[in-house]
Amino acid sequence: MKRYVLWVVIFLTGVINHRVTAKNIEVESVFLSSPVLVDGVREQAWEYAQPAWVELKELPYKPDNGYEGIKKTKVEIKSLYDEEYVYFMFRWFDPTKSLSRFPWQKNKDGSWQHLAKKDHTKHENTYYEDKFAVLWNINQKGFKKKGCDKSCHLVENGLIDGVGDTSSGRHYNKNQGETNDEWQWKSARTNPVNYMDDGFVDNEHETNKKWGRHSDFPGGGGYYVNKDKKNSEAPLWMSASEITRLENWIYDDKKIPFKDNFKAGDRVPGIIVSPLKNARADVLAKGEWKDEHWQLEVKRKRITLHENSQLQDIQFNDLNKVYYFGVTAFDNSQINHIYHKKAIKLKFKAK
């Protein structure tokens, strides 16, 4: 009888823990008196924070071009904070380190081409970089229950809100005045300069090509395509350094005019990168790939003070408040991503 009761207790405990893990994921941010170095390395300070896990297994659509990226992964999340900043550590399984975004390649006949293998949505998921995004709820109704799903609108009969579209879905909010804070890390475009791209989502989906998604303003800096608008048959720039010539990006301050001294099969990066500026540069980040995992370390001021901060940025100004967010991973994919349903909670542990 005692053995039976013990088995029932163990079984019920397991069920309860499973429910907490699957439906009520909570990250606890722990106070630290000294700052954390954001370099993608798991320093000793991270041992003070307990991990939370979220499984990503939802895909918005199925590519039809032979895409073999990951279909699911688990993300480990930790958080720390000090008097001025909040820090996050995200770690997820991704067996391929993807850094090349639309690279140029020289053909045997001497011509150049942008490598691409787009699917039926006209988006790339072969010659592309790995990405990771975090979406914070500022004041969107329903986010606490549905998470990122609340702002994602899918194509129905070829239309999104009555507009023809080839995307798998668009992010925008239904109601005017509702916004989300979006941080997007890009392994080729922002990681080399140690940032996540800081943006936001609102309901402006009729006049904006990205629908509800915007970069924080005032912005500046960032990345741009290595291409001449008047002549798209060859790269416009190349790296000044022989050592970095075959890397997957070119630093803006190290670029020189393209000179074709390459052989067939050689590649030139398709992207020029530079540091982000102003409100777009609020989120510092560094990702390192090791043992088939990306490990991303993130730092942002708890309170931002730009002119548009209340509209664009989540404000961690109340340590007794619960903050809701969602995460998603892109495996060398332009728009196809792995996400989860419902929202994750962030709470700050008292000092």
BALOBA-1460 file (C-alpha; in Angstrom, 3 decimals):
// residues 351
<rec num="1" residu="m" x="0.000" y="0.000" z="0.000"/>
<rec num="2" residu="k" x="2.805" y="2.404" z="0.936"/>
<rec num="3" residu="r" x="4.582" y="1.598" z="-2.324"/>
<rec num="4" residu="y" x="1.377" y="2.321" z="-4.291"/>
<rec num="5" residu="v" x="0.870" y="5.687" z="-2.535"/>
<rec num="6" residu="l" x="4.504" y="6.621" z="-3.210"/>
<rec num="7" residu="w" x="4.095" y="5.776" z="-6.920"/>
<rec num="8" residu="v" x="0.946" y="7.951" z="-7.126"/>
<rec num="9" residu="v" x="2.764" y="10.884" z="-5.485"/>
<rec num="10" residu="i" x="5.696" y="10.571" z="-7.891"/>
<rec num="11" residu="f" x="3.362" y="10.298" z="-10.896"/>
<rec num="12" residu="l" x="1.295" y="13.350" z="-9.917"/>
<rec num="13" residu="t" x="4.424" y="15.379" z="-9.172"/>
<rec num="14" residu="g" x="5.713" y="14.595" z="-12.637"/>
<rec num="15" residu="v" x="2.416" y="15.677" z="-14.198"/>
<rec num="16" residu="i" x="2.416" y="18.953" z="-12.273"/>
<rec num="17" residu="n" x="6.027" y="19.693" z="-13.202"/>
<rec num="18" residu="h" x="5.298" y="18.928" z="-16.848"/>
<rec num="19" residu="r" x="2.410" y="21.375" z="-16.839"/>
<rec num="20" residu="v" x="4.550" y="24.109" z="-15.298"/>
<rec num="21" residu="t" x="7.301" y="23.493" z="-17.847"/>
<rec num="22" residu="a" x="5.012" y="23.323" z="-20.877"/>
<rec num="23" residu="k" x="2.362" y="25.928" z="-20.104"/>
<rec num="24" residu="n" x="3.748" y="28.304" z="-17.523"/>
<rec num="25" residu="i" x="7.417" y="28.851" z="-18.336"/>
<rec num="26" residu="e" x="9.012" y="31.340" z="-15.982"/>
<rec num="27" residu="v" x="12.458" y="32.942" z="-16.132"/>
<rec num="28" residu="e" x="13.800" y="34.447" z="-12.916"/>
<rec num="29" residu="s" x="16.325" y="37.275" z="-13.265"/>
<rec num="30" residu="v" x="18.878" y="37.275" z="-10.434"/>
<rec num="31" residu="f" x="20.575" y="40.413" z="-9.111"/>
<rec num="32" residu="l" x="24.317" y="40.733" z="-9.576"/>
<rec num="33" residu="s" x="26.369" y="43.579" z="-8.099"/>
<rec num="34" residu="s" x="28.982" y="43.605" z="-10.872"/>
<rec num="35" residu="p" x="28.418" y="43.951" z="-14.644"/>
<rec num="36" residu="v" x="28.538" y="40.985" z="-17.041"/>
<rec num="37" residu="l" x="30.886" y="40.973" z="-20.022"/>
<rec num="38" residu="v" x="28.836" y="40.310" z="-23.162"/>
<rec num="39" residu="d" x="31.094" y="38.084" z="-25.260"/>
<rec num="40" residu="g" x="29.033" y="34.935" z="-25.829"/>
<rec num="41" residu="v" x="30.972" y="33.061" z="-23.141"/>
<rec num="42" residu="r" x="29.247" y="31.537" z="-20.110"/>
<rec num="43" residu="e" x="31.117" y="33.225" z="-17.275"/>
<rec num="44" residu="q" x="30.924" y="32.112" z="-13.650"/>
<rec num="45" residu="a" x="28.253" y="34.746" z="-12.990"/>
<rec num="46" residu="w" x="25.715" y="32.734" z="-14.982"/>
<rec num="47" residu="e" x="25.866" y="29.938" z="-12.420"/>
<rec num="48" residu="y" x="23.774" y="32.139" z="-10.115"/>
<rec num="49" residu="a" x="20.836" y="32.058" z="-12.526"/>
<rec num="50" residu="q" x="18.554" y="29.036" z="-12.818"/>
<rec num="51" residu="p" x="17.751" y="27.912" z="-16.377"/>
<rec num="52" residu="a" x="14.293" y="27.746" z="-17.892"/>
<rec num="53" residu="w" x="13.615" y="25.693" z="-21.009"/>
<rec num="54" residu="v" x="11.207" y="26.249" z="-23.864"/>
<rec num="55" residu="e" x="10.671" y="23.847" z="-26.758"/>
<rec num="56" residu="l" x="10.337" y="25.359" z="-30.220"/>
<rec num="57" residu="k" x="8.470" y="23.031" z="-32.566"/>
<rec num="58" residu="e" x="5.974" y="25.153" z="-34.514"/>
<rec num="59" residu="l" x="6.707" y="26.109" z="-38.144"/>
<rec num="60" residu="p" x="4.641" y="28.685" z="-40.069"/>
<rec num="61" residu="y" x="4.953" y="26.762" z="-43.345"/>
<rec num="62" residu="k" x="6.812" y="23.977" z="-45.135"/>
<rec num="63" residu="p" x="9.381" y="25.083" z="-47.742"/>
<rec num="64" residu="d" x="9.280" y="23.246" z="-51.060"/>
<rec num="65" residu="n" x="12.889" y="23.674" z="-52.179"/>
<rec num="66" residu="g" x="14.649" y="20.892" z="-50.298"/>
<rec num="67" residu="y" x="15.178" y="22.822" z="-47.083"/>
<rec num="68" residu="e" x="16.731" y="20.587" z="-44.450"/>
<rec num="69" residu="g" x="16.922" y="22.947" z="-41.492"/>
<rec num="70" residu="i" x="15.962" y="21.969" z="-37.959"/>
<rec num="71" residu="k" x="12.252" y="21.416" z="-37.302"/>
<rec num="72" residu="k" x="12.471" y="21.695" z="-33.525"/>
<rec num="73" residu="t" x="14.907" y="22.704" z="-30.818"/>
<rec num="74" residu="k" x="15.029" y="23.537" z="-27.114"/>
<rec num="75" residu="v" x="16.133" y="26.942" z="-25.866"/>
<rec num="76" residu="e" x="17.793" y="27.366" z="-22.488"/>
<rec num="77" residu="i" x="17.130" y="30.815" z="-21.005"/>
<rec num="78" residu="k" x="18.881" y="32.504" z="-18.092"/>
<rec num="79" residu="s" x="18.726" y="36.090" z="-16.839"/>
<rec num="80" residu="l" x="20.699" y="38.413" z="-14.567"/>
<rec num="81" residu="y" x="20.331" y="42.088" z="-13.734"/>
<rec num="82" residu="d" x="22.172" y="44.893" z="-11.979"/>
<rec num="83" residu="e" x="21.312" y="48.478" z="-11.100"/>
<rec num="84" residu="e" x="21.352" y="49.603" z="-14.743"/>
<rec num="85" residu="y" x="21.167" y="46.587" z="-17.085"/>
<rec num="86" residu="v" x="19.318" y="43.319" z="-17.632"/>
<rec num="87" residu="y" x="21.198" y="40.371" z="-19.170"/>
<rec num="88" residu="f" x="20.073" y="37.215" z="-20.929"/>
<rec num="89" residu="m" x="21.736" y="33.992" z="-22.000"/>
<rec num="90" residu="f" x="20.005" y="31.997" z="-24.752"/>
<rec num="91" residu="r" x="21.369" y="28.621" z="-25.850"/>
<rec num="92" residu="w" x="19.772" y="26.386" z="-28.494"/>
<rec num="93" residu="f" x="20.648" y="23.353" z="-30.602"/>
<rec num="94" residu="d" x="21.543" y="24.068" z="-34.225"/>
<rec num="95" residu="p" x="23.916" y="21.526" z="-35.815"/>
<rec num="96" residu="t" x="24.919" y="23.818" z="-38.699"/>
<rec num="97" residu="k" x="26.699" y="27.142" z="-38.302"/>
<rec num="98" residu="s" x="25.170" y="29.280" z="-41.058"/>
<rec num="99" residu="l" x="26.769" y="32.657" z="-41.751"/>
<rec num="100" residu="s" x="26.498" y="33.181" z="-45.497"/>
<rec num="101" residu="r" x="23.701" y="35.479" z="-46.721"/>
<rec num="102" residu="f" x="23.180" y="35.654" z="-50.502"/>
<rec num="103" residu="p" x="26.918" y="35.386" z="-51.287"/>
<rec num="104" residu="w" x="28.351" y="36.210" z="-54.701"/>
<rec num="105" residu="q" x="30.048" y="33.340" z="-56.536"/>
<rec num="106" residu="k" x="32.177" y="33.488" z="-59.673"/>
<rec num="107" residu="n" x="31.100" y="31.170" z="-62.483"/>
<rec num="108" residu="k" x="33.365" y="29.286" z="-64.871"/>
<rec num="109" residu="d" x="32.556" y="31.727" z="-67.657"/>
<rec num="110" residu="g" x="33.764" y="34.642" z="-65.533"/>
<rec num="111" residu="s" x="30.326" y="35.993" z="-64.644"/>
<rec num="112" residu="w" x="29.084" y="36.492" z="-61.074"/>
<rec num="113" residu="q" x="25.837" y="35.399" z="-59.478"/>
<rec num="114" residu="h" x="24.035" y="35.905" z="-56.212"/>
<rec num="115" residu="l" x="23.549" y="32.398" z="-54.833"/>
<rec num="116" residu="a" x="19.925" y="31.741" z="-53.937"/>
<rec num="117" residu="k" x="17.427" y="28.892" z="-53.792"/>
<rec num="118" residu="k" x="14.107" y="30.510" z="-52.955"/>
<rec num="119" residu="d" x="10.923" y="28.596" z="-52.200"/>
<rec num="120" residu="h" x="7.325" y="29.231" z="-53.250"/>
<rec num="121" residu="t" x="7.046" y="32.210" z="-50.877"/>
<rec num="122" residu="k" x="9.966" y="33.844" z="-52.756"/>
<rec num="123" residu="h" x="12.121" y="33.707" z="-49.645"/>
<rec num="124" residu="e" x="15.513" y="32.115" z="-49.041"/>
<rec num="125" residu="n" x="16.342" y="29.260" z="-46.681"/>
<rec num="126" residu="t" x="19.522" y="27.790" z="-48.124"/>
<rec num="127" residu="y" x="22.095" y="30.555" z="-48.691"/>
<rec num="128" residu="y" x="21.175" y="32.437" z="-45.560"/>
<rec num="129" residu="e" x="22.259" y="33.170" z="-41.991"/>
<rec num="130" residu="d" x="21.063" y="31.818" z="-38.639"/>
<rec num="131" residu="k" x="18.913" y="34.209" z="-36.625"/>
<rec num="132" residu="f" x="17.211" y="34.449" z="-33.230"/>
<rec num="133" residu="a" x="14.423" y="36.801" z="-32.170"/>
<rec num="134" residu="v" x="12.838" y="37.904" z="-28.905"/>
<rec num="135" residu="l" x="9.432" y="39.598" z="-28.883"/>
<rec num="136" residu="w" x="8.362" y="41.515" z="-25.761"/>
<rec num="137" residu="n" x="4.820" y="42.573" z="-24.973"/>
<rec num="138" residu="i" x="4.490" y="46.294" z="-24.302"/>
<rec num="139" residu="n" x="0.702" y="46.689" z="-24.323"/>
<rec num="140" residu="q" x="-0.821" y="44.220" z="-26.804"/>
<rec num="141" residu="k" x="-4.067" y="42.650" z="-25.660"/>
<rec num="142" residu="g" x="-3.973" y="38.861" z="-25.732"/>
<rec num="143" residu="f" x="-0.190" y="38.475" z="-25.788"/>
<rec num="144" residu="k" x="-0.067" y="37.080" z="-22.254"/>
<rec num="145" residu="k" x="-2.208" y="34.142" z="-23.390"/>
<rec num="146" residu="k" x="-1.112" y="33.581" z="-27.000"/>
<rec num="147" residu="g" x="2.445" y="34.963" z="-27.098"/>
<rec num="148" residu="c" x="3.945" y="35.683" z="-30.523"/>
<rec num="149" residu="d" x="0.932" y="34.085" z="-32.222"/>
<rec num="150" residu="k" x="-1.143" y="37.142" z="-31.307"/>
<rec num="151" residu="s" x="0.625" y="39.458" z="-33.783"/>
<rec num="152" residu="c" x="1.194" y="36.872" z="-36.549"/>
<rec num="153" residu="h" x="-1.349" y="36.845" z="-39.376"/>
<rec num="154" residu="l" x="-1.232" y="33.998" z="-41.880"/>
<rec num="155" residu="v" x="-2.123" y="33.900" z="-45.550"/>
<rec num="156" residu="e" x="-5.682" y="32.770" z="-46.298"/>
<rec num="157" residu="n" x="-6.467" y="32.013" z="-49.932"/>
<rec num="158" residu="g" x="-3.435" y="34.034" z="-50.976"/>
<rec num="159" residu="l" x="-4.451" y="37.101" z="-48.984"/>
<rec num="160" residu="i" x="-3.482" y="38.681" z="-45.677"/>
<rec num="161" residu="d" x="-6.091" y="41.177" z="-44.513"/>
<rec num="162" residu="g" x="-7.319" y="41.371" z="-48.094"/>
<rec num="163" residu="v" x="-3.866" y="42.030" z="-49.544"/>
<rec num="164" residu="g" x="-2.153" y="39.536" z="-51.883"/>
<rec num="165" residu="d" x="1.040" y="38.225" z="-50.321"/>
<rec num="166" residu="t" x="3.514" y="35.379" z="-50.828"/>
<rec num="167" residu="s" x="4.829" y="35.393" z="-47.269"/>
<rec num="168" residu="s" x="4.069" y="32.596" z="-44.811"/>
<rec num="169" residu="g" x="2.667" y="35.230" z="-42.447"/>
<rec num="170" residu="r" x="3.086" y="38.829" z="-41.374"/>
<rec num="171" residu="h" x="3.510" y="40.431" z="-37.954"/>
<rec num="172" residu="y" x="1.272" y="43.361" z="-37.144"/>
<rec num="173" residu="n" x="-1.096" y="44.266" z="-34.325"/>
<rec num="174" residu="k" x="-4.811" y="44.636" z="-34.900"/>
<rec num="175" residu="n" x="-5.390" y="47.676" z="-32.707"/>
<rec num="176" residu="q" x="-3.893" y="51.133" z="-33.005"/>
<rec num="177" residu="g" x="-1.603" y="52.023" z="-30.109"/>
<rec num="178" residu="e" x="-0.619" y="48.415" z="-29.345"/>
<rec num="179" residu="t" x="3.113" y="47.699" z="-29.682"/>
<rec num="180" residu="n" x="5.680" y="44.977" z="-29.063"/>
<rec num="181" residu="d" x="9.431" y="45.325" z="-28.660"/>
<rec num="182" residu="e" x="11.350" y="43.122" z="-31.132"/>
<rec num="183" residu="w" x="15.029" y="42.157" z="-30.756"/>
<rec num="184" residu="q" x="16.503" y="40.250" z="-33.684"/>
<rec num="185" residu="w" x="19.985" y="38.758" z="-33.719"/>
<rec num="186" residu="k" x="21.498" y="37.989" z="-37.134"/>
<rec num="187" residu="s" x="24.625" y="35.858" z="-37.331"/>
<rec num="188" residu="a" x="26.031" y="37.656" z="-40.404"/>
<rec num="189" residu="r" x="24.556" y="41.149" z="-40.156"/>
<rec num="190" residu="t" x="24.566" y="42.087" z="-36.443"/>
<rec num="191" residu="n" x="26.722" y="39.521" z="-34.639"/>
<rec num="192" residu="p" x="30.035" y="40.732" z="-36.179"/>
<rec num="193" residu="v" x="29.399" y="44.166" z="-34.621"/>
<rec num="194" residu="n" x="27.967" y="42.802" z="-31.323"/>
<rec num="195" residu="y" x="24.305" y="43.821" z="-31.525"/>
<rec num="196" residu="m" x="20.743" y="42.614" z="-31.808"/>
<rec num="197" residu="d" x="18.665" y="44.747" z="-34.174"/>
<rec num="198" residu="d" x="16.235" y="46.667" z="-31.967"/>
<rec num="199" residu="g" x="12.799" y="47.154" z="-33.539"/>
<rec num="200" residu="f" x="9.112" y="47.182" z="-32.708"/>
<rec num="201" residu="v" x="5.766" y="45.974" z="-34.012"/>
<rec num="202" residu="d" x="2.624" y="48.106" z="-34.332"/>
<rec num="203" residu="n" x="-0.544" y="48.021" z="-36.469"/>
<rec num="204" residu="e" x="0.778" y="49.963" z="-39.497"/>
<rec num="205" residu="h" x="0.310" y="47.210" z="-42.061"/>
<rec num="206" residu="e" x="-1.256" y="49.116" z="-44.959"/>
<rec num="207" residu="t" x="1.562" y="51.568" z="-45.780"/>
<rec num="208" residu="n" x="4.640" y="49.684" z="-44.569"/>
<rec num="209" residu="k" x="6.399" y="47.079" z="-46.738"/>
<rec num="210" residu="k" x="7.359" y="45.151" z="-43.597"/>
<rec num="211" residu="w" x="3.772" y="45.467" z="-42.367"/>
<rec num="212" residu="g" x="3.831" y="46.066" z="-38.609"/>
<rec num="213" residu="r" x="7.590" y="45.608" z="-38.155"/>
<rec num="214" residu="h" x="9.888" y="48.651" z="-37.894"/>
<rec num="215" residu="s" x="13.424" y="49.469" z="-36.805"/>
<rec num="216" residu="d" x="13.570" y="51.698" z="-33.742"/>
<rec num="217" residu="f" x="13.919" y="55.374" z="-34.615"/>
<rec num="218" residu="p" x="15.998" y="57.397" z="-34.671"/>
<rec num="219" residu="g" x="18.185" y="54.664" z="-36.168"/>
<rec num="220" residu="g" x="21.364" y="54.616" z="-38.198"/>
<rec num="221" residu="g" x="24.321" y="52.449" z="-39.101"/>
<rec num="222" residu="g" x="23.699" y="48.780" z="-39.680"/>
<rec num="223" residu="y" x="24.120" y="46.647" z="-42.783"/>
<rec num="224" residu="y" x="23.478" y="46.901" z="-46.502"/>
<rec num="225" residu="v" x="23.682" y="44.693" z="-49.569"/>
<rec num="226" residu="n" x="26.966" y="44.432" z="-51.462"/>
<rec num="227" residu="k" x="25.412" y="45.427" z="-54.748"/>
<rec num="228" residu="d" x="25.382" y="48.343" z="-57.150"/>
<rec num="229" residu="k" x="21.805" y="49.427" z="-57.847"/>
<rec num="230" residu="k" x="22.790" y="50.397" z="-61.391"/>
<rec num="231" residu="n" x="24.867" y="47.281" z="-62.069"/>
<rec num="232" residu="s" x="23.696" y="44.099" z="-60.370"/>
<rec num="233" residu="e" x="25.989" y="41.754" z="-62.296"/>
<rec num="234" residu="a" x="28.917" y="41.792" z="-59.842"/>
<rec num="235" residu="p" x="29.778" y="42.808" z="-56.259"/>
<rec num="236" residu="l" x="30.366" y="46.483" z="-55.574"/>
<rec num="237" residu="w" x="32.854" y="46.016" z="-52.719"/>
<rec num="238" residu="m" x="35.466" y="43.600" z="-51.447"/>
<rec num="239" residu="s" x="37.481" y="43.365" z="-48.240"/>
<rec num="240" residu="a" x="40.746" y="45.270" z="-48.068"/>
<rec num="241" residu="s" x="42.316" y="42.400" z="-46.164"/>
<rec num="242" residu="e" x="43.458" y="39.243" z="-47.918"/>
<rec num="243" residu="i" x="42.968" y="37.379" z="-44.654"/>
<rec num="244" residu="t" x="39.258" y="38.189" z="-44.382"/>
<rec num="245" residu="r" x="38.493" y="38.151" z="-48.102"/>
<rec num="246" residu="l" x="36.579" y="34.868" z="-48.027"/>
<rec num="247" residu="e" x="34.568" y="35.564" z="-44.864"/>
<rec num="248" residu="n" x="30.795" y="35.969" z="-44.940"/>
<rec num="249" residu="w" x="30.633" y="39.721" z="-44.476"/>
<rec num="250" residu="i" x="32.697" y="42.855" z="-45.134"/>
<rec num="251" residu="y" x="33.208" y="45.510" z="-42.473"/>
<rec num="252" residu="d" x="32.151" y="48.906" z="-43.771"/>
<rec num="253" residu="d" x="35.383" y="50.567" z="-42.658"/>
<rec num="254" residu="k" x="37.481" y="47.817" z="-44.318"/>
<rec num="255" residu="k" x="35.835" y="47.742" z="-47.738"/>
<rec num="256" residu="i" x="37.491" y="48.702" z="-51.009"/>
<rec num="257" residu="p" x="36.072" y="48.875" z="-54.564"/>
<rec num="258" residu="f" x="35.640" y="45.434" z="-56.090"/>
<rec num="259" residu="k" x="38.417" y="44.237" z="-58.378"/>
<rec num="260" residu="d" x="37.930" y="40.924" z="-60.098"/>
<rec num="261" residu="n" x="41.081" y="38.987" z="-59.338"/>
<rec num="262" residu="f" x="39.142" y="35.885" z="-58.258"/>
<rec num="263" residu="k" x="38.968" y="32.416" z="-59.784"/>
<rec num="264" residu="a" x="35.909" y="30.326" z="-60.658"/>
<rec num="265" residu="g" x="34.159" y="29.049" z="-57.523"/>
<rec num="266" residu="d" x="35.407" y="31.889" z="-55.299"/>
<rec num="267" residu="r" x="32.829" y="33.752" z="-53.240"/>
<rec num="268" residu="v" x="32.515" y="37.362" z="-52.132"/>
<rec num="269" residu="p" x="30.269" y="38.322" z="-49.180"/>
<rec num="270" residu="g" x="26.828" y="39.606" z="-50.047"/>
<rec num="271" residu="i" x="26.585" y="41.941" z="-47.063"/>
<rec num="272" residu="i" x="28.425" y="45.006" z="-45.667"/>
<rec num="273" residu="v" x="28.191" y="45.473" z="-41.883"/>
<rec num="274" residu="s" x="28.722" y="48.388" z="-39.512"/>
<rec num="275" residu="p" x="27.675" y="49.148" z="-35.909"/>
<rec num="276" residu="l" x="24.073" y="50.133" z="-35.256"/>
<rec num="277" residu="k" x="23.379" y="53.624" z="-33.964"/>
<rec num="278" residu="n" x="20.980" y="55.577" z="-31.749"/>
<rec num="279" residu="a" x="17.762" y="53.857" z="-30.581"/>
<rec num="280" residu="r" x="18.364" y="50.919" z="-32.902"/>
<rec num="281" residu="a" x="21.552" y="50.102" z="-30.954"/>
<rec num="282" residu="d" x="20.029" y="49.558" z="-27.500"/>
<rec num="283" residu="v" x="20.583" y="45.794" z="-27.388"/>
<rec num="284" residu="l" x="24.184" y="44.568" z="-27.180"/>
<rec num="285" residu="a" x="24.695" y="40.893" z="-28.001"/>
<rec num="286" residu="k" x="27.292" y="38.315" z="-28.945"/>
<rec num="287" residu="g" x="26.687" y="34.785" z="-30.176"/>
<rec num="288" residu="e" x="29.191" y="31.930" z="-30.247"/>
<rec num="289" residu="w" x="28.620" y="28.571" z="-31.961"/>
<rec num="290" residu="k" x="30.123" y="25.512" z="-30.276"/>
<rec num="291" residu="d" x="29.217" y="21.819" z="-29.922"/>
<rec num="292" residu="e" x="26.292" y="22.195" z="-32.361"/>
<rec num="293" residu="h" x="24.728" y="24.952" z="-30.252"/>
<rec num="294" residu="w" x="24.435" y="28.712" z="-30.506"/>
<rec num="295" residu="q" x="25.038" y="30.528" z="-27.240"/>
<rec num="296" residu="l" x="23.823" y="34.131" z="-27.283"/>
<rec num="297" residu="e" x="24.597" y="36.641" z="-24.551"/>
<rec num="298" residu="v" x="22.464" y="39.805" z="-24.443"/>
<rec num="299" residu="k" x="22.588" y="43.103" z="-22.546"/>
<rec num="300" residu="r" x="20.177" y="46.038" z="-22.485"/>
<rec num="301" residu="k" x="19.536" y="48.974" z="-20.172"/>
<rec num="302" residu="r" x="16.565" y="48.240" z="-17.949"/>
<rec num="303" residu="i" x="15.154" y="51.675" z="-18.818"/>
<rec num="304" residu="t" x="15.767" y="53.392" z="-22.166"/>
<rec num="305" residu="l" x="15.400" y="57.162" z="-22.515"/>
<rec num="306" residu="h" x="14.938" y="57.885" z="-26.215"/>
<rec num="307" residu="e" x="12.193" y="60.180" z="-27.419"/>
<rec num="308" residu="n" x="10.136" y="57.183" z="-28.551"/>
<rec num="309" residu="s" x="11.147" y="54.701" z="-25.848"/>
<rec num="310" residu="q" x="7.675" y="54.230" z="-24.387"/>
<rec num="311" residu="l" x="6.356" y="53.264" z="-27.822"/>
<rec num="312" residu="q" x="9.294" y="51.129" z="-28.984"/>
<rec num="313" residu="d" x="10.969" y="49.573" z="-25.937"/>
<rec num="314" residu="i" x="9.911" y="47.325" z="-23.099"/>
<rec num="315" residu="q" x="10.766" y="49.166" z="-19.869"/>
<rec num="316" residu="f" x="12.007" y="47.021" z="-16.978"/>
<rec num="317" residu="n" x="11.236" y="49.806" z="-14.514"/>
<rec num="318" residu="d" x="9.203" y="47.831" z="-11.992"/>
<rec num="319" residu="l" x="11.015" y="44.883" z="-10.416"/>
<rec num="320" residu="n" x="7.735" y="43.599" z="-8.953"/>
<rec num="321" residu="k" x="6.074" y="43.350" z="-12.352"/>
<rec num="322" residu="v" x="5.789" y="40.274" z="-14.606"/>
<rec num="323" residu="y" x="7.057" y="40.772" z="-18.189"/>
<rec num="324" residu="y" x="5.887" y="38.553" z="-21.051"/>
<rec num="325" residu="f" x="7.912" y="37.536" z="-24.091"/>
<rec num="326" residu="g" x="8.437" y="34.895" z="-26.771"/>
<rec num="327" residu="v" x="11.482" y="33.543" z="-28.617"/>
<rec num="328" residu="t" x="12.062" y="32.029" z="-32.045"/>
<rec num="329" residu="a" x="14.997" y="30.550" z="-33.970"/>
<rec num="330" residu="f" x="15.773" y="30.699" z="-37.702"/>
<rec num="331" residu="d" x="17.998" y="27.974" z="-39.150"/>
<rec num="332" residu="n" x="19.673" y="29.583" z="-42.221"/>
<rec num="333" residu="s" x="16.219" y="30.858" z="-43.165"/>
<rec num="334" residu="q" x="14.897" y="34.239" z="-44.223"/>
<rec num="335" residu="i" x="11.377" y="33.962" z="-42.785"/>
<rec num="336" residu="n" x="10.744" y="30.316" z="-41.863"/>
<rec num="337" residu="h" x="11.302" y="29.922" z="-38.131"/>
<rec num="338" residu="i" x="10.652" y="27.644" z="-35.190"/>
<rec num="339" residu="y" x="8.478" y="29.121" z="-32.459"/>
<rec num="340" residu="h" x="6.366" y="28.189" z="-29.436"/>
<rec num="341" residu="k" x="2.800" y="28.908" z="-28.415"/>
<rec num="342" residu="k" x="1.880" y="30.957" z="-25.347"/>
<rec num="343" residu="a" x="4.115" y="33.479" z="-23.594"/>
<rec num="344" residu="i" x="7.124" y="33.142" z="-21.287"/>
<rec num="345" residu="k" x="7.176" y="35.074" z="-18.011"/>
<rec num="346" residu="l" x="10.115" y="37.113" z="-16.755"/>
<rec num="347" residu="k" x="10.258" y="37.947" z="-13.042"/>
<rec num="348" residu="f" x="12.972" y="39.774" z="-11.119"/>
<rec num="349" residu="k" x="14.192" y="38.141" z="-7.926"/>
<rec num="350" residu="a" x="14.546" y="40.545" z="-5.027"/>
<rec num="351" residu="k" x="18.092" y="41.646" z="-4.208"/>
